[in-house]
Amino acid sequence: MANQVDLSPKTVTKPKVERPRLYKVLLHNDDYTPREFVVLVLKVVFRMGADASHRVMMTAHRMGSCVVVVCPKDVAETKVKEAMDLAKEAEFPLMFTAEPEE
């Protein structure tokens, strides 16, 4: 009986792929950066429309900070750097930060 068929069950292990942890990008209010500049940065860096960028800017103005976007860590860090570079170039203290989403 050389042609026996092995009927024992095969165990298949699937690697558990975790979703990348998401980060939120926060806009922090300050009393020096003009509102128009904040709206411009939100439009250029975060590709927001005029209404959305104005709403985000006003929320940060009233509340002290506002979540702009939630995305993977590398994207969040890139957006923060782009926005901060624009502010630095224009000599404004505008601040964005990225932190893990709970």
PAFI-479152 format. One record per residue: residue number from 1; x, y, z of N, C-alpha, C, O, CB in turn. Coordinates in Angstrom, 2 decimals. Glycine has a CB too. Layout:
N
NUM, X, Y, Z, X, Y, Z, X, Y, Z, X, Y, Z, X, Y, Z
...
//
This chain:
102
1, 0.83, -1.18, 0.00, 0.00, 0.00, 0.00, 0.87, 1.24, 0.00, 0.97, 1.93, 1.01, -0.94, 0.00, 1.20
2, 1.50, 1.52, -1.11, 2.41, 2.65, -1.23, 1.66, 3.95, -1.50, 2.21, 5.03, -1.30, 3.42, 2.39, -2.32
3, 0.42, 3.86, -1.97, -0.33, 5.07, -2.32, -1.35, 5.44, -1.26, -2.50, 5.73, -1.59, -1.02, 4.88, -3.65
4, -0.95, 5.43, -0.01, -1.90, 5.79, 1.05, -2.10, 7.31, 1.06, -1.17, 8.08, 0.85, -1.39, 5.29, 2.43
5, -3.32, 7.69, 1.31, -3.65, 9.12, 1.38, -3.68, 9.53, 2.85, -4.31, 8.88, 3.68, -5.04, 9.41, 0.68
6, -2.99, 10.61, 3.15, -2.94, 11.11, 4.51, -4.21, 11.92, 4.77, -4.41, 12.97, 4.16, -1.66, 11.97, 4.75
7, -5.05, 11.44, 5.68, -6.32, 12.10, 5.96, -6.28, 12.93, 7.25, -7.32, 13.41, 7.70, -7.42, 11.08, 6.04
8, -5.11, 13.09, 7.84, -5.03, 13.88, 9.07, -5.20, 15.36, 8.74, -4.71, 15.84, 7.72, -3.67, 13.63, 9.80
9, -5.90, 16.08, 9.62, -6.15, 17.51, 9.33, -4.87, 18.31, 9.37, -3.99, 18.08, 10.20, -7.16, 18.09, 10.33
10, -4.78, 19.25, 8.47, -3.62, 20.15, 8.42, -3.99, 21.43, 9.18, -5.08, 21.98, 8.99, -3.20, 20.47, 6.92
11, -3.09, 21.88, 10.01, -3.35, 23.14, 10.72, -2.74, 24.27, 9.91, -1.56, 24.25, 9.56, -2.77, 23.11, 12.18
12, -3.55, 25.24, 9.63, -3.11, 26.39, 8.87, -3.12, 27.58, 9.82, -4.14, 27.90, 10.42, -4.02, 26.65, 7.61
13, -1.97, 28.22, 9.94, -1.92, 29.41, 10.80, -1.85, 30.64, 9.92, -1.01, 30.76, 9.03, -0.70, 29.35, 11.78
14, -2.76, 31.54, 10.20, -2.76, 32.80, 9.48, -2.11, 33.84, 10.38, -2.49, 33.98, 11.54, -4.22, 33.23, 9.06
15, -1.13, 34.59, 9.86, -0.54, 35.64, 10.69, -1.57, 36.72, 10.96, -2.28, 37.17, 10.06, 0.72, 36.24, 10.00
16, -1.65, 37.13, 12.21, -2.61, 38.17, 12.57, -2.00, 39.53, 12.23, -0.99, 39.94, 12.80, -2.98, 38.09, 14.09
17, -2.63, 40.19, 11.29, -2.12, 41.48, 10.84, -2.89, 42.56, 11.59, -4.11, 42.68, 11.48, -2.27, 41.64, 9.29
18, -2.14, 43.35, 12.35, -2.79, 44.43, 13.09, -2.87, 45.67, 12.21, -1.98, 45.95, 11.42, -2.03, 44.74, 14.39
19, -3.96, 46.38, 12.38, -4.09, 47.64, 11.65, -3.12, 48.63, 12.26, -2.91, 48.63, 13.47, -5.56, 48.18, 11.69
20, -2.54, 49.48, 11.43, -1.61, 50.47, 11.99, -2.35, 51.41, 12.94, -3.50, 51.78, 12.71, -0.92, 51.28, 10.86
21, -1.66, 51.78, 14.01, -2.26, 52.68, 14.99, -2.46, 54.04, 14.34, -1.59, 54.56, 13.65, -1.37, 52.79, 16.26
22, -3.62, 54.62, 14.59, -3.93, 55.92, 14.00, -3.51, 57.05, 14.93, -3.51, 56.92, 16.15, -5.42, 56.02, 13.68
23, -3.15, 58.16, 14.31, -2.73, 59.34, 15.04, -3.63, 60.50, 14.66, -4.07, 60.62, 13.52, -1.24, 59.68, 14.76
24, -3.89, 61.37, 15.63, -4.68, 62.56, 15.32, -3.74, 63.75, 15.26, -2.85, 63.91, 16.10, -5.80, 62.79, 16.37
25, -3.97, 64.58, 14.27, -3.20, 65.82, 14.12, -4.03, 66.92, 14.75, -5.19, 67.13, 14.40, -2.88, 66.13, 12.60
26, -3.41, 67.64, 15.69, -4.09, 68.70, 16.41, -3.57, 70.07, 16.00, -2.37, 70.28, 15.83, -3.93, 68.52, 17.92
27, -4.49, 71.00, 15.85, -4.16, 72.40, 15.64, -4.32, 73.10, 16.98, -5.37, 72.97, 17.61, -5.07, 73.06, 14.52
28, -3.30, 73.83, 17.41, -3.34, 74.54, 18.69, -3.51, 76.04, 18.44, -2.87, 76.61, 17.55, -2.06, 74.26, 19.53
29, -4.37, 76.65, 19.22, -4.63, 78.08, 19.08, -3.46, 78.90, 19.64, -2.82, 78.50, 20.61, -5.94, 78.46, 19.79
30, -3.20, 80.03, 19.01, -2.28, 81.02, 19.58, -2.87, 82.40, 19.29, -3.77, 82.53, 18.46, -0.81, 80.87, 18.98
31, -2.36, 83.40, 19.95, -2.93, 84.74, 19.81, -2.20, 85.60, 18.79, -2.45, 86.81, 18.70, -2.93, 85.43, 21.13
32, -1.29, 85.01, 18.02, -0.45, 85.80, 17.11, -0.65, 85.47, 15.64, -0.57, 86.36, 14.80, 0.99, 85.61, 17.46
33, -0.90, 84.21, 15.33, -1.04, 83.82, 13.92, -2.38, 84.29, 13.38, -3.42, 84.00, 13.97, -0.90, 82.28, 13.76
34, -2.37, 85.02, 12.26, -3.64, 85.50, 11.69, -4.54, 84.34, 11.26, -4.06, 83.31, 10.78, -3.37, 86.42, 10.48
35, -5.82, 84.53, 11.44, -6.79, 83.49, 11.07, -6.69, 83.12, 9.60, -6.82, 81.95, 9.24, -8.21, 83.96, 11.38
36, -6.45, 84.11, 8.76, -6.36, 83.85, 7.31, -5.20, 82.90, 7.00, -5.31, 82.04, 6.13, -6.18, 85.18, 6.53
37, -4.10, 83.07, 7.74, -2.94, 82.19, 7.51, -3.25, 80.77, 7.95, -2.87, 79.81, 7.27, -1.71, 82.72, 8.26
38, -3.93, 80.61, 9.08, -4.30, 79.28, 9.57, -5.19, 78.59, 8.54, -4.98, 77.42, 8.23, -5.03, 79.37, 10.95
39, -6.17, 79.30, 8.01, -7.07, 78.75, 7.00, -6.27, 78.34, 5.76, -6.51, 77.28, 5.18, -8.18, 79.78, 6.62
40, -5.34, 79.19, 5.35, -4.50, 78.88, 4.19, -3.71, 77.59, 4.40, -3.65, 76.75, 3.51, -3.54, 80.05, 3.90
41, -3.10, 77.43, 5.56, -2.32, 76.22, 5.87, -3.23, 74.99, 5.84, -2.85, 73.96, 5.29, -1.63, 76.34, 7.26
42, -4.41, 75.10, 6.42, -5.35, 73.96, 6.41, -5.76, 73.59, 4.98, -5.90, 72.40, 4.66, -6.60, 74.30, 7.24
43, -5.94, 74.58, 4.13, -6.29, 74.32, 2.73, -5.14, 73.65, 1.99, -5.34, 72.66, 1.29, -6.68, 75.63, 2.02
44, -3.93, 74.20, 2.15, -2.78, 73.73, 1.38, -2.27, 72.37, 1.87, -2.10, 71.45, 1.08, -1.65, 74.76, 1.45
45, -2.04, 72.25, 3.16, -1.43, 71.03, 3.70, -2.44, 69.90, 3.87, -2.14, 68.75, 3.56, -0.78, 71.32, 5.04
46, -3.63, 70.23, 4.35, -4.62, 69.20, 4.65, -5.70, 69.06, 3.59, -6.63, 68.27, 3.75, -5.26, 69.48, 5.98
47, -5.58, 69.84, 2.51, -6.50, 69.77, 1.37, -7.96, 69.96, 1.78, -8.85, 69.28, 1.28, -6.35, 68.43, 0.65
48, -8.19, 70.89, 2.70, -9.55, 71.18, 3.15, -10.17, 72.27, 2.28, -9.47, 73.10, 1.70, -9.56, 71.61, 4.63
49, -11.46, 72.25, 2.21, -12.18, 73.31, 1.53, -12.23, 74.55, 2.41, -11.83, 74.51, 3.57, -13.60, 72.85, 1.15
50, -12.71, 75.64, 1.85, -12.75, 76.91, 2.58, -13.61, 76.82, 3.83, -13.20, 77.28, 4.90, -13.28, 78.02, 1.67
51, -14.81, 76.23, 3.72, -15.71, 76.14, 4.87, -15.14, 75.26, 5.96, -15.16, 75.63, 7.14, -17.07, 75.61, 4.43
52, -14.64, 74.08, 5.59, -14.09, 73.15, 6.58, -12.88, 73.74, 7.29, -12.76, 73.62, 8.51, -13.71, 71.82, 5.91
53, -11.99, 74.38, 6.54, -10.80, 74.95, 7.16, -11.17, 76.10, 8.10, -10.54, 76.28, 9.15, -9.82, 75.43, 6.08
54, -12.17, 76.88, 7.74, -12.62, 77.97, 8.61, -13.24, 77.40, 9.89, -13.00, 77.93, 10.98, -13.64, 78.88, 7.88
55, -14.03, 76.33, 9.77, -14.64, 75.70, 10.95, -13.59, 75.14, 11.89, -13.68, 75.32, 13.10, -15.59, 74.58, 10.52
56, -12.58, 74.46, 11.34, -11.51, 73.89, 12.16, -10.74, 75.00, 12.87, -10.46, 74.90, 14.07, -10.54, 73.04, 11.29
57, -10.42, 76.06, 12.14, -9.69, 77.19, 12.74, -10.50, 77.82, 13.87, -9.94, 78.12, 14.92, -9.37, 78.25, 11.67
58, -11.79, 78.02, 13.67, -12.65, 78.63, 14.70, -12.80, 77.71, 15.91, -12.84, 78.19, 17.04, -14.03, 78.97, 14.12
59, -12.88, 76.41, 15.68, -12.97, 75.46, 16.80, -11.71, 75.52, 17.64, -11.77, 75.55, 18.87, -13.21, 74.02, 16.29
60, -10.56, 75.54, 16.99, -9.29, 75.66, 17.72, -9.23, 76.99, 18.46, -8.74, 77.06, 19.59, -8.08, 75.53, 16.76
61, -9.71, 78.03, 17.84, -9.71, 79.37, 18.45, -10.56, 79.39, 19.72, -10.15, 79.95, 20.74, -10.23, 80.43, 17.44
62, -11.73, 78.77, 19.65, -12.65, 78.78, 20.80, -12.25, 77.78, 21.87, -12.35, 78.08, 23.06, -14.07, 78.48, 20.34
63, -11.80, 76.58, 21.47, -11.56, 75.49, 22.41, -10.09, 75.35, 22.84, -9.79, 74.64, 23.80, -12.01, 74.19, 21.79
64, -9.19, 76.03, 22.14, -7.77, 75.92, 22.47, -7.02, 74.98, 21.55, -5.84, 75.18, 21.27, -7.60, 75.46, 23.89
65, -7.72, 73.95, 21.06, -7.13, 73.04, 20.07, -8.26, 72.32, 19.36, -9.41, 72.33, 19.80, -6.15, 72.02, 20.74
66, -7.91, 71.68, 18.25, -8.92, 70.99, 17.44, -8.25, 69.87, 16.65, -7.15, 70.05, 16.14, -9.65, 71.98, 16.48
67, -8.92, 68.73, 16.54, -8.41, 67.64, 15.71, -8.65, 68.02, 14.25, -9.77, 68.33, 13.84, -9.11, 66.28, 16.07
68, -7.56, 67.98, 13.48, -7.66, 68.33, 12.06, -7.95, 67.09, 11.22, -8.81, 67.11, 10.35, -6.36, 69.02, 11.58
69, -7.21, 66.01, 11.51, -7.34, 64.79, 10.72, -6.84, 63.61, 11.56, -6.02, 63.79, 12.46, -6.54, 64.88, 9.38
70, -7.33, 62.42, 11.26, -6.85, 61.19, 11.90, -6.33, 60.30, 10.78, -7.03, 60.02, 9.81, -7.99, 60.46, 12.74
71, -5.06, 59.87, 10.92, -4.42, 59.12, 9.85, -3.27, 58.28, 10.42, -2.96, 58.39, 11.60, -3.90, 60.07, 8.74
72, -2.63, 57.43, 9.59, -1.47, 56.67, 10.07, -0.35, 57.59, 10.53, -0.26, 58.74, 10.11, -0.96, 55.73, 8.97
73, 0.51, 57.06, 11.41, 1.55, 57.86, 12.05, 2.44, 58.60, 11.07, 2.69, 59.80, 11.24, 2.41, 56.97, 12.91
74, 2.93, 57.91, 10.03, 3.86, 58.56, 9.09, 3.20, 59.72, 8.35, 3.83, 60.75, 8.10, 4.39, 57.54, 8.09
75, 1.93, 59.56, 8.00, 1.20, 60.63, 7.32, 1.00, 61.81, 8.28, 1.19, 62.96, 7.90, -0.17, 60.13, 6.78
76, 0.62, 61.51, 9.52, 0.40, 62.56, 10.52, 1.67, 63.36, 10.75, 1.64, 64.59, 10.79, -0.09, 61.94, 11.85
77, 2.79, 62.66, 10.91, 4.06, 63.35, 11.15, 4.47, 64.22, 9.97, 5.01, 65.31, 10.15, 5.16, 62.34, 11.46
78, 4.22, 63.73, 8.76, 4.55, 64.49, 7.55, 3.70, 65.76, 7.48, 4.21, 66.84, 7.18, 4.33, 63.61, 6.29
79, 2.40, 65.63, 7.74, 1.50, 66.79, 7.69, 1.89, 67.83, 8.74, 1.89, 69.03, 8.46, 0.03, 66.35, 7.90
80, 2.22, 67.37, 9.96, 2.63, 68.29, 11.02, 3.88, 69.05, 10.58, 3.96, 70.26, 10.75, 2.90, 67.53, 12.36
81, 4.85, 68.33, 10.02, 6.09, 68.97, 9.59, 5.83, 69.99, 8.48, 6.36, 71.10, 8.53, 7.10, 67.91, 9.10
82, 5.02, 69.63, 7.49, 4.70, 70.55, 6.40, 4.05, 71.83, 6.93, 4.42, 72.94, 6.54, 3.78, 69.87, 5.37
83, 3.07, 71.66, 7.82, 2.35, 72.82, 8.36, 3.27, 73.69, 9.21, 3.23, 74.92, 9.11, 1.14, 72.35, 9.20
84, 4.10, 73.05, 10.03, 5.01, 73.80, 10.90, 6.08, 74.52, 10.07, 6.48, 75.63, 10.41, 5.68, 72.85, 11.93
85, 6.52, 73.90, 8.99, 7.51, 74.53, 8.12, 6.95, 75.80, 7.48, 7.63, 76.81, 7.38, 7.98, 73.55, 7.03
86, 5.68, 75.73, 7.03, 5.03, 76.91, 6.45, 4.93, 78.03, 7.48, 5.19, 79.19, 7.17, 3.63, 76.55, 5.90
87, 4.55, 77.68, 8.70, 4.41, 78.68, 9.76, 5.76, 79.30, 10.10, 5.87, 80.51, 10.29, 3.78, 78.05, 11.02
88, 6.78, 78.46, 10.18, 8.12, 78.95, 10.52, 8.62, 79.90, 9.43, 9.21, 80.94, 9.72, 9.11, 77.76, 10.70
89, 8.39, 79.51, 8.19, 8.81, 80.33, 7.04, 8.13, 81.70, 7.08, 8.74, 82.71, 6.73, 8.47, 79.61, 5.71
90, 6.86, 81.73, 7.52, 6.13, 82.98, 7.61, 6.34, 83.68, 8.96, 5.77, 84.74, 9.22, 4.64, 82.73, 7.38
91, 7.17, 83.08, 9.79, 7.51, 83.62, 11.12, 6.29, 83.75, 12.04, 6.14, 84.74, 12.75, 8.17, 84.97, 10.97
92, 5.43, 82.71, 12.01, 4.29, 82.65, 12.92, 4.49, 81.48, 13.88, 5.11, 80.48, 13.52, 2.95, 82.49, 12.13
93, 3.98, 81.61, 15.11, 4.15, 80.54, 16.10, 3.08, 79.44, 16.00, 2.87, 78.71, 16.97, 4.12, 81.13, 17.48
94, 2.42, 79.32, 14.87, 1.38, 78.32, 14.67, 1.91, 76.94, 15.03, 3.02, 76.57, 14.64, 0.87, 78.34, 13.21
95, 1.10, 76.16, 15.77, 1.58, 74.86, 16.20, 0.59, 73.74, 15.89, -0.61, 73.85, 16.16, 1.88, 74.88, 17.68
96, 1.12, 72.68, 15.32, 0.39, 71.43, 15.09, 1.15, 70.33, 15.81, 2.38, 70.36, 15.88, 0.24, 71.12, 13.56
97, 0.42, 69.35, 16.34, 1.06, 68.19, 16.96, 0.33, 66.93, 16.51, -0.82, 67.00, 16.06, 1.08, 68.30, 18.52
98, 1.00, 65.78, 16.64, 0.39, 64.49, 16.35, 0.46, 63.64, 17.61, 1.49, 63.60, 18.28, 1.09, 63.78, 15.14
99, -0.64, 62.98, 17.93, -0.63, 62.09, 19.09, -1.49, 60.87, 18.79, -2.41, 60.93, 17.98, -1.16, 62.83, 20.35
100, -1.17, 59.75, 19.44, -1.93, 58.51, 19.19, -3.41, 58.70, 19.53, -3.77, 59.36, 20.50, -1.35, 57.34, 19.99
101, -4.23, 58.09, 18.71, -5.68, 58.12, 18.98, -5.97, 57.03, 20.00, -5.42, 55.93, 19.91, -6.53, 57.90, 17.67
102, -6.82, 57.33, 20.97, -7.15, 56.33, 21.99, -7.94, 55.19, 21.40, -8.31, 54.25, 22.11, -7.94, 56.95, 23.14
//
